[in-house]
Amino acid sequence: MSEKTNRRTFLLTGMAVAGGIVGSAAWKQNQPSASQLQSGSTTAMSVSRTTTMPERMLGNTGVSVPILGLGGAGKTPLSKPNQEADALAIIQRALELGIRYFDTAASYGPSEDYLGKILPNYRQQVFLASKTAARDRDGAWRELERSLKRLNTDYLDLWQLHHVSFHEELDTIFSSTGAAQAIEEAKAQNLIKYCGITGHHEPDVIAAGLQRYPFDTTLVCINAADKHHPRPFIPTVLPVARQNKVGVIAMKVPAYGRLFKSGVLEGMHQALGYTLSQSGVHCAVIAAEDVPQLESNVQVASRFQPLDEMELAAIEQRTAQAWEDNTFFRAWT
């Protein structure tokens, strides 16, 4: 058998053993029971959404997504061991509130496992994104296989190269044995639909990556303090993304809540409003510490109206003296 056939058979067999693969049958109208959530049952279901959020087309993918997605990392139950009950409650509530974009990564602790207990029930209703930090083909394949098993799915809507920070990494990624080879092979086998590149360190590296390869999306830091950083993402990455019709997903929107310290922003309505008002941004992913915080974030997103230039300038003025505290993640590599 060929390597492609072996990989495909291996993945599908492994997931069938883990609990079955979701088919395309009509969705049942009942919600999963507590025992189903704990066991990861994969009976197809649908949710009765209680909130309607604006949607935007994600670049040239042809996929329309709500402007707010759920992040799977941060200081939240989704990325912490031994917090399964809280994590599952957040995921389930996100579905009920109309969130369809779910963001995770191979390196986010138990995040993929938690999502894999609920999302298979709604697989064709959600846009599921994960990431690999591997820069070589073989390493990326290993992480993709692991992600698919943990998420209990036979494909990802979006697979991304995680936190690419240096030009030297791009050279490795696009070499004959680099991770880009795994992307091409996974697409050919229908294991991933779209591919992306993410980064929170150097915007010129992300811009260069978008120019070197036809990525479908990019996930980058876009918050109200970006303008004051000496190497801002907004003017560096967004024009390249628009030119290439790349879908842009924003992260680090509230800077882990630091933007809400006294004397900076008033709340999420300003933080998310600023980010989503940037030309070329299609959606944002924000993690939630608990269900009430998630509900509050969704409420803000459902009421979003683009801010005008005067409102954006006023927000930028408020963050001018606190930009370093709110771009602390730019030192991560």
C-alpha positions as CSV (number, residue, x, y, z in Angstrom):
1,M,0.0,0.0,0.0
2,S,1.1,3.6,-0.6
3,E,2.1,5.9,2.2
4,K,-1.0,8.0,1.5
5,T,-3.3,5.0,1.7
6,N,-1.6,3.8,4.9
7,R,-2.0,7.2,6.6
8,R,-5.7,7.6,5.6
9,T,-6.6,4.1,6.7
10,F,-4.7,4.5,9.9
11,L,-6.4,7.7,10.8
12,L,-9.9,6.5,10.0
13,T,-9.5,3.2,11.8
14,G,-8.1,4.9,14.9
15,M,-11.0,7.3,15.1
16,A,-13.6,4.6,14.5
17,V,-12.2,2.7,17.5
18,A,-12.2,5.9,19.6
19,G,-15.9,6.4,19.1
20,G,-16.9,6.5,15.5
21,I,-16.9,9.1,12.7
22,V,-19.8,11.5,12.3
23,G,-21.8,10.9,9.2
24,S,-23.8,13.3,7.1
25,A,-27.2,12.1,8.4
26,A,-29.9,14.6,9.3
27,W,-29.2,16.2,12.7
28,K,-31.2,15.2,15.7
29,Q,-32.9,18.0,17.5
30,N,-32.1,16.9,21.0
31,Q,-29.1,18.1,23.0
32,P,-26.4,15.7,24.3
33,S,-26.8,14.3,27.8
34,A,-24.2,14.6,30.4
35,S,-23.1,11.0,29.8
36,Q,-22.8,11.7,26.1
37,L,-20.6,14.7,26.7
38,Q,-18.3,12.7,29.0
39,S,-18.0,9.7,26.7
40,G,-17.5,11.7,23.5
41,S,-20.5,10.1,21.8
42,T,-20.6,11.1,18.1
43,T,-24.3,11.0,17.3
44,A,-25.0,14.0,15.0
45,M,-26.9,16.8,16.7
46,S,-27.8,20.4,16.2
47,V,-28.1,23.4,18.6
48,S,-30.8,25.9,19.1
49,R,-28.8,29.1,19.0
50,T,-29.9,31.9,21.4
51,T,-27.8,34.7,19.8
52,T,-27.2,35.9,16.3
53,M,-23.8,37.4,15.5
54,P,-22.7,39.2,12.4
55,E,-20.8,37.0,9.9
56,R,-18.0,37.7,7.5
57,M,-16.5,35.7,4.6
58,L,-13.1,34.3,5.6
59,G,-10.9,35.5,2.9
60,N,-11.2,33.5,-0.3
61,T,-12.3,30.3,1.4
62,G,-15.9,30.8,0.6
63,V,-16.7,30.1,4.2
64,S,-18.8,32.6,6.2
65,V,-18.0,32.7,10.0
66,P,-19.3,34.6,12.9
67,I,-17.1,37.5,13.9
68,L,-16.3,35.8,17.2
69,G,-14.8,32.4,17.7
70,L,-13.8,30.5,20.8
71,G,-10.1,30.3,21.6
72,G,-8.8,27.0,23.1
73,A,-5.8,28.4,25.0
74,G,-5.1,31.2,27.4
75,K,-5.7,30.9,31.2
76,T,-8.9,29.0,30.7
77,P,-10.3,25.6,31.5
78,L,-9.9,24.5,27.9
79,S,-6.1,24.4,28.2
80,K,-5.8,23.2,31.7
81,P,-5.7,19.5,33.0
82,N,-8.4,18.3,35.3
83,Q,-10.9,20.9,34.3
84,E,-13.0,18.8,31.9
85,A,-16.4,19.7,33.3
86,D,-15.8,23.4,33.1
87,A,-14.3,23.1,29.7
88,L,-17.2,21.1,28.3
89,A,-19.7,23.5,29.8
90,I,-17.9,26.4,27.9
91,I,-17.8,24.5,24.7
92,Q,-21.4,23.5,24.8
93,R,-22.5,27.0,25.7
94,A,-20.5,28.5,22.9
95,L,-22.4,26.3,20.5
96,E,-25.7,27.4,21.9
97,L,-24.7,31.0,21.5
98,G,-23.9,30.6,17.9
99,I,-20.1,30.2,17.9
100,R,-19.0,28.0,15.0
101,Y,-15.3,28.8,14.8
102,F,-13.2,26.8,17.4
103,D,-9.5,27.4,17.7
104,T,-7.0,25.0,19.2
105,A,-3.5,23.6,18.8
106,A,-1.5,20.5,19.3
107,S,0.4,22.3,22.1
108,Y,-2.7,23.6,24.0
109,G,-2.6,20.9,26.8
110,P,-5.9,18.9,26.9
111,S,-7.7,21.4,24.6
112,E,-8.0,19.1,21.7
113,D,-9.2,16.3,23.9
114,Y,-11.9,18.5,25.4
115,L,-13.2,19.7,22.0
116,G,-13.1,16.1,20.8
117,K,-15.7,15.1,23.3
118,I,-18.4,17.5,22.0
119,L,-17.7,18.9,18.6
120,P,-17.9,15.6,16.7
121,N,-21.7,15.7,17.5
122,Y,-21.9,19.0,15.5
123,R,-19.0,18.4,13.1
124,Q,-20.6,19.7,9.9
125,Q,-21.9,22.8,11.7
126,V,-18.6,24.0,13.0
127,F,-15.3,25.4,11.6
128,L,-12.5,23.6,13.4
129,A,-9.0,24.9,13.4
130,S,-5.8,23.5,14.9
131,K,-2.1,24.1,14.6
132,T,1.3,22.5,14.5
133,A,4.5,24.0,15.8
134,A,6.6,21.5,13.8
135,R,8.6,23.0,11.0
136,D,9.6,19.8,9.3
137,R,7.3,17.5,7.2
138,D,7.5,14.4,9.4
139,G,7.0,16.3,12.6
140,A,4.0,18.2,11.2
141,W,2.5,14.9,10.1
142,R,2.9,13.4,13.5
143,E,1.1,16.4,15.1
144,L,-1.7,16.3,12.5
145,E,-2.3,12.6,13.1
146,R,-2.4,13.2,16.9
147,S,-4.7,16.3,16.5
148,L,-7.2,14.4,14.4
149,K,-7.3,11.5,16.9
150,R,-7.7,13.8,19.9
151,L,-10.4,15.9,18.1
152,N,-12.2,12.7,17.1
153,T,-12.6,13.9,13.5
154,D,-11.4,12.8,10.1
155,Y,-10.5,16.3,8.8
156,L,-9.7,19.8,9.9
157,D,-11.3,22.8,8.4
158,L,-8.1,24.8,9.0
159,W,-4.6,23.6,9.8
160,Q,-2.0,26.3,10.7
161,L,1.7,26.7,11.2
162,H,1.9,27.8,14.8
163,H,3.7,31.0,16.0
164,V,6.2,31.4,13.1
165,S,8.6,34.0,14.4
166,F,11.8,34.0,12.3
167,H,12.7,34.2,8.7
168,E,14.9,31.2,9.2
169,E,11.8,29.2,10.1
170,L,10.3,30.1,6.8
171,D,13.3,28.7,5.0
172,T,12.9,25.4,6.9
173,I,9.1,25.3,6.3
174,F,9.4,25.7,2.6
175,S,12.4,23.4,2.1
176,S,12.0,20.0,0.4
177,T,11.6,18.4,3.8
178,G,9.6,21.2,5.4
179,A,6.2,21.4,6.9
180,A,4.8,22.9,3.7
181,Q,5.2,19.4,2.2
182,A,2.9,18.0,4.9
183,I,0.3,20.7,4.1
184,E,0.3,19.8,0.5
185,E,0.0,16.1,1.2
186,A,-2.7,16.5,3.9
187,K,-4.8,18.7,1.4
188,A,-4.4,16.0,-1.3
189,Q,-5.8,13.4,1.1
190,N,-8.6,15.7,2.2
191,L,-7.4,15.7,5.8
192,I,-7.4,19.5,5.8
193,K,-9.5,21.9,3.9
194,Y,-7.5,25.1,4.4
195,C,-4.1,26.1,5.6
196,G,-2.8,29.1,7.5
197,I,0.2,30.7,9.3
198,T,0.1,32.3,12.7
199,G,2.4,34.5,14.7
200,H,2.6,37.0,17.6
201,H,6.2,38.0,17.4
202,E,7.4,39.5,14.1
203,P,4.8,40.8,11.6
204,D,7.3,41.0,8.7
205,V,7.9,37.3,9.0
206,I,4.1,36.6,8.6
207,A,3.9,39.0,5.7
208,A,6.8,37.3,4.1
209,G,5.2,33.9,4.6
210,L,2.0,35.2,2.9
211,Q,4.0,36.3,0.0
212,R,5.9,33.0,-0.3
213,Y,3.0,30.5,-0.1
214,P,-0.8,30.6,-0.9
215,F,-2.0,30.4,2.7
216,D,-5.8,30.7,3.1
217,T,-5.6,32.4,6.4
218,T,-3.4,34.1,9.0
219,L,-4.0,34.4,12.7
220,V,-2.1,37.4,14.2
221,C,-2.2,39.7,17.1
222,I,-4.5,42.7,16.5
223,N,-5.5,44.7,19.5
224,A,-5.9,48.3,20.5
225,A,-2.3,48.7,21.6
226,D,-0.8,47.5,18.3
227,K,-0.4,51.0,16.8
228,H,2.1,52.0,19.5
229,H,4.4,49.0,19.1
230,P,7.5,49.7,17.0
231,R,6.7,46.7,14.8
232,P,2.9,46.8,14.5
233,F,0.9,44.0,12.8
234,I,-1.9,46.1,11.4
235,P,0.0,48.1,8.8
236,T,2.5,45.3,8.0
237,V,0.3,42.2,7.7
238,L,-3.2,43.4,6.8
239,P,-2.3,45.1,3.4
240,V,-0.5,41.9,2.3
241,A,-3.4,39.8,3.4
242,R,-5.9,42.0,1.5
243,Q,-3.8,41.9,-1.6
244,N,-3.7,38.1,-1.5
245,K,-7.3,37.7,-0.3
246,V,-6.2,35.9,2.8
247,G,-8.6,35.4,5.7
248,V,-7.5,37.3,8.8
249,I,-8.3,36.0,12.3
250,A,-7.4,38.3,15.2
251,M,-6.0,37.1,18.5
252,K,-4.8,38.7,21.7
253,V,-7.7,41.1,21.5
254,P,-8.0,41.9,25.2
255,A,-4.4,41.0,26.0
256,Y,-5.4,38.6,28.7
257,G,-7.6,41.3,30.2
258,R,-4.8,43.8,30.6
259,L,-6.5,46.2,28.3
260,F,-9.2,46.5,31.0
261,K,-6.9,47.8,33.7
262,S,-7.9,51.1,35.3
263,G,-7.2,54.0,33.0
264,V,-7.0,52.0,29.7
265,L,-10.2,50.7,28.0
266,E,-13.7,50.5,29.4
267,G,-14.4,47.0,28.3
268,M,-14.6,44.3,25.6
269,H,-16.9,46.6,23.5
270,Q,-13.9,48.8,22.9
271,A,-11.3,46.1,22.6
272,L,-13.3,43.9,20.2
273,G,-14.8,46.9,18.4
274,Y,-11.3,48.3,17.7
275,T,-10.0,44.9,16.3
276,L,-13.1,44.1,14.2
277,S,-13.1,47.6,12.7
278,Q,-9.7,47.1,11.1
279,S,-9.9,46.7,7.3
280,G,-9.3,43.1,6.3
281,V,-10.0,41.5,9.7
282,H,-12.7,38.8,9.3
283,C,-13.1,37.5,12.8
284,A,-11.5,37.2,16.2
285,V,-10.9,34.3,18.6
286,I,-11.1,34.9,22.3
287,A,-10.8,32.4,25.1
288,A,-13.2,32.4,28.0
289,E,-12.4,31.8,31.7
290,D,-16.0,30.7,32.4
291,V,-19.5,30.6,30.9
292,P,-20.6,34.1,32.1
293,Q,-17.5,35.7,30.5
294,L,-18.2,33.8,27.3
295,E,-21.8,35.0,27.3
296,S,-20.6,38.6,27.8
297,N,-18.2,38.4,24.9
298,V,-20.9,37.0,22.6
299,Q,-23.2,39.7,23.7
300,V,-20.6,42.3,22.7
301,A,-20.0,40.6,19.4
302,S,-23.7,40.4,18.6
303,R,-24.0,44.2,19.1
304,F,-20.9,45.1,17.1
305,Q,-21.0,48.1,14.8
306,P,-17.8,49.3,13.0
307,L,-16.2,52.2,14.8
308,D,-15.4,55.4,12.9
309,E,-12.0,57.0,12.6
310,M,-12.7,59.4,15.5
311,E,-13.7,56.5,17.8
312,L,-10.6,54.4,16.8
313,A,-8.3,57.4,17.4
314,A,-9.8,57.9,20.9
315,I,-9.2,54.2,21.7
316,E,-5.6,54.5,20.5
317,Q,-5.1,57.5,22.7
318,R,-6.2,55.5,25.7
319,T,-3.7,52.8,25.0
320,A,-0.7,55.0,24.3
321,Q,0.7,54.9,27.8
322,A,0.0,51.2,28.3
323,W,1.1,49.6,25.0
324,E,4.0,47.7,26.4
325,D,1.9,46.0,29.1
326,N,-0.7,45.1,26.4
327,T,1.8,43.7,23.8
328,F,3.8,41.7,26.3
329,F,3.2,38.5,24.2
330,R,5.3,40.0,21.4
331,A,8.4,38.6,23.2
332,W,7.1,35.0,22.9
333,T,8.8,32.8,20.3
